[in-house]
């Protein structure tokens, strides 16, 4: 059950009326008919992107060049579940790249490891990422520069979970059953199945499909730098979770206020002590979001209107369409063991990825009001 003292602050009991933070914008779109593809990738939430995962896989292939695909999967989890991720001594590097001199090279800086810490209690360099996966081409860079300590802990926990599954269930990953056990669902929204108990629900409503998708993409891109990084430090209520974890991508919902025909929501799972007040961080997020979007593209004229609202909801009050969601792919999207045509299997995977891509148009947002 949800208790009143577990909200954004002392007034969380009246959550439907008092805990909303609302931001209205006027939106003006450019005349171009072309839309920009905005994929909801994990990079937005400071997890690893495709390049980083490809480098990690390539490094395992370098270490075990004579192993088959299923054995490489086993080695992937075994190696990285035990990896020393300290960037000063545990960077994942495919080949070393040296700084070049001469005309045209002075503006390119090759990644170099941060100073080695003499003790574990010594803090890391402020600008250093907790992990380093280095691109092989010149100038080499850290492809995981945006990973935070919270997302790093989640990644390590999942790698350890994968290694545990493989060690207990064997290495026969050529069968569908083994794949199903390895990619078991993450019950992010189901508290009784290990998910989060409380959530921040960031609602984006739009008068048209284009204005809604534009707002959704831009708000999603600002969620990490303007909100999650500003959250107060907290010891998680559940030791198996990080205190704040964002669900990747927006999910369509019905507008609770019934003001807009198009509405979706971003979700941040909360595992924080009772009574912690998140209202200052949320207010700052809404204020900075308005300033950011107004100053980045001031040359456009105001047009349609959309709203962004933030409220705190318990797991039991989430929309039914959200509570039933897990991150597991359907079995139909997995390649068959005896697929007669590899192209058909690849096509199904591409179609699955396409479902998670959204379109936006060039647009600008002008802040209208901010009320709490």
N, C-alpha and C positions, 0 to 999 in steps of 0.2 A: 504494500500500500504506500501511498505518498503522504508524507507528513508535511504540515505547513512550514515547519522550521527548516526544511531542506530546499527552499527556493532561492531566488536571487538575493533575497534579503528578508527583513522582518515582515514585509507585506506580501510574501509569496502565497499566502492562503487565498488572497483575492486575485488570483493569477489571471483570470479572464479579463478583468477590468483594469488592473493597476500595474501589471508587470510588462506591459507592451511598450516597446520603443518603436516609434513609427517615423518613417522618413518618406516624404513625397518628392517626386522629381517630375519635371517636364522634360520630355524626350523629343529630340529632333533628329531625324534620320537624313543622311545624304541622299542625293538623287540616284546614286548608282543602283543598278538592279542586281549587281553581283553580291553574293553573300560570302562572308568569310567563315570557313569551317572552324568550329571551336570544339575540339575533342575534350571530353572530361577525363583527362589522364590523371594518374596518381601523382604526377609531379606537382600539381596544384597544391596538394596537401602535404608536400615535402616528403613524399616517399620516392622510390626510385623510378626513373623513366626507362624507356626501352633501351636507350644507349647503355645505361648503367647495367641493366640485366644482361645485355649482350656481352659486355666486357667481362662480367662475372662468369658467364658460361664459357667464354673463350679462354679464360684463365684456367678453368678446370680442364678444358680440352688440351691445353698446353701441358698441364701436369700429368695427365693420363692419356697420351696420344693414341694408345692402342686399344682403348676400351670402346665398347658399343654404346648406343644411346641409353639403354636402360641402366647400364652400369655407371654412365656419366651422371645420370640423375641421382643415383645413390651417392656418388662421390661429391656431387654438388652440395647436398645437405650435410654430409659428414664433414667436409672441409670447412664450410662457412659457419657451421654451428660451433666450431672450435677456433675460429679465426680470431686473431688479435687485431681488433679494429682500431687500435690507436693509430691515428694518421702519421705520427712521427716514426713508426716502425712497422705498421701493418697495412700500408697502402697496397691496393690491388693494381699491379702494373703489368701490362703485356710486353712492353719494350720501353727502354729508357730513352728519353729525349733530352738533348742538351740545348742550352741557350745558344742561339746563333748571333753573330755580330755582323755588322755591315749595314749598308743602306737598306732600308725597308724592314729590318728586323728589330729595330730599337723599340718599336711599339708593341711587340709581342713578348709576353712574359710566360716562361715555362713554369709549370707548377713545381714547387719545391716543398718538402715536408716541413711542418712547423717544428720548433725546437722541442727536443725530447724532454719529457717531464722526469725529474729525478725521483719523485714520489707520486703515488696515486692521489694523494690529497692536494697536490699542486694543481691549480686551475689551468684549463687549456687556454691557449691564445684566444682572445675574444672573437676574432674573425675566423677561427678555425672550425671546420665541420667535424663532427665526431667520427666520421668515416671518410675514406678517400678511395674512389674508384677512378683511375686516371685514364683519359683518352689517349690512344696510341699515336695519333697524328700530331705533327707539329702545328702550333704550339700546344703541348699537352696541358690539359686542364682537369680539374676535379669535377667529374660529372655529377657528384653527389653533394655539391657545395650547399644545397638548401636543406639537407637533412638535419633535423634537430635531435636533441637528446631524447625527447619523448618518442619521436618516430623511430629513432635508432633502437630503443628498447623494444618496440613492437616488432621490428624486423628481426632482431635477435631471438625474440621469443618464438616467432613463427618458423625461423630456421631450425631452432632446437626442436620444435614440435614436429617438423618434417623429418628430421633425423630420427626422432623417437619412433615415428610411425614406420619408417623404413626398417629400422632395426628390429621391431617387434613383428612386423608382418612379412618380412622377407624382402627379396629383391626382384620378384617377378612382376616388374612394371610393364610387361607387354600385355597384361590382361586388363580389361576394363575395371574389374573389381579393385585392383590395386590403385588405379588412378582415382577411383571414386573415394577411397579411403584417404588418399593424400590431399585431395582438394575438398574435404568435407566443408559444409557451409559454416560461415561466420554468422552467428545469430546476434548481429549488432543491435537490433531493436527488440529482441526478446529477452527480457530480464531473467525470466525463469529458466532460460537455457544458456545463461552465461553472458548475456548482453548487458547493456547499460540500463540503469534505472531512471536516469534523468537526462534531459536533452535541452539544448538550445535549438529552437526551430526558427530559421531565418526564411520568412515567406517573401516571395517576389511575385507580385501581381501586375498584369499588363492589360491594357485595353485592346491590344492587337497581338497577333502571334509574333510579329517581328519585334515590337517593342518589348514584349515579354522575354524573348530569347536573348535580345541584346542586354537587357538588364540582368538576366540570369547569368550570362557569361561573365560580365564585368564584376558583379557582386561575388561570384565564385572565385575569380582571380584575386580579389582583395581580402578574402576570408582569412587566409593565413597571415599575411603581413599586418593587417589592421586589427584583427581580433585575437587569433590564437596566441600570437606573440605577446599580446598585452594582458593576457589572463594572469591573475595572481598565482604565484607558486603555491602548490598544494601537495600534501601527501595523499595519494589516492585512497579512497575509502575501501576499495578492493585491491589487494596487492597484485592481482593478476592483470590489472588494467592500468593504463596511463590515465592521469586525471582528466585530460581533454583529448578527444579523438574525433576527427571530422569524418563523416561518411562521404566517399568520393562521388561527386556529381549531385545534381539536383534531381528531385523526384516530383512528378506531377501530383498535385492534390487539388481538391476543391477549395476555393477561396473561403476561409472561415467567415469573412465579413461580407461575402457575396457582393463585392464591389466590382470584381474583374472577371471576365470570362476565361482568362488564362492565368493560371497560378501554379507555382512550384515551390519547393522548399529545400533548403540545405539544412543538414542536421549535424550537431556537434554533441557527441556523447559525453556525459559528465560523471566522474567518479570522485567527488569532492566531499570534504567533511560537512556535516550539517551546520547551517547557519552562515556559510561563507557567502559574502555579498559580491555578486558579479555585476551589479548594476553600473558601477563606474566604468568598468571595461567595456560594457555593451554601449553605454552612452558615448564614450570616446570613439568606438568603432563607427557608430552611426554619424557622428559629427565629421570625422575624418573621411568617411566614405563620401559624404556630400561634397566636401571641399575637393577631394581628389577628382571626382568625376566632373565637377564643374570647371576646374582649372585645366584639366588635361586637353579638353576639346572645346574651348569657348567660342570658336568661330561659327558654330552651327546655331541656327535659330530654334527656339522652343517649338515643340510640336505636340505629340500625344503625351499622355501621362501614365505613370506607373508608380507603384508603392513598394517599399521595402519595410517589413515589420520583423521585429525580433521578440520572441517570447519564450518563456521557460515552461516546459511541459513534462509531466511524468510519463513513463513508458506506457502506462495503461490508457493515457489520453491521446496517444498517437493515432492518426488516421488508420483505418483498417488496412488500406492498401499499402501502408508503410510497415506496419507491424509484421506482415507476412513475408517481407522481403529478406532474403539472404544473399550473400555474394557468390553463391555457387552457381556455375553454369548448368543449364539443363543437360541431361544425359544425351539428348538428341544433338547437342552442339559438340559433343566429344567424338573424335574419329573412331570409327569401328575398328575392332581388332583385325577383321578380314576385309577392310575396305577395298573394293576392286579397283578404285580409281583414286589416286592420291589427290588429283585436282579437285574432285568432288568434296573430299574431306577439307581441303584447304579453303574451298569456297564457303563451306559452312562456317568455318572459323572467321573468315572475312565478314560474312553477314552478321555474325555475333558481335564483332567489333564495331560494325557500322551502326548497330542499335545504340551504342553509347556515344555517338557523335552528334553534335547539335550545330546549328547554323546561326550566325549572327550577322548583322550588317553594321557598317560604319555609323556611329551615332554619338550623341552628346547628351549629357544629363545636367539639368539645372536644378539646384536644390530649391524647394519651395518652402518647406517648413519642417521643423523638428519638434516633436512633442513627446513628453514622457508621462 
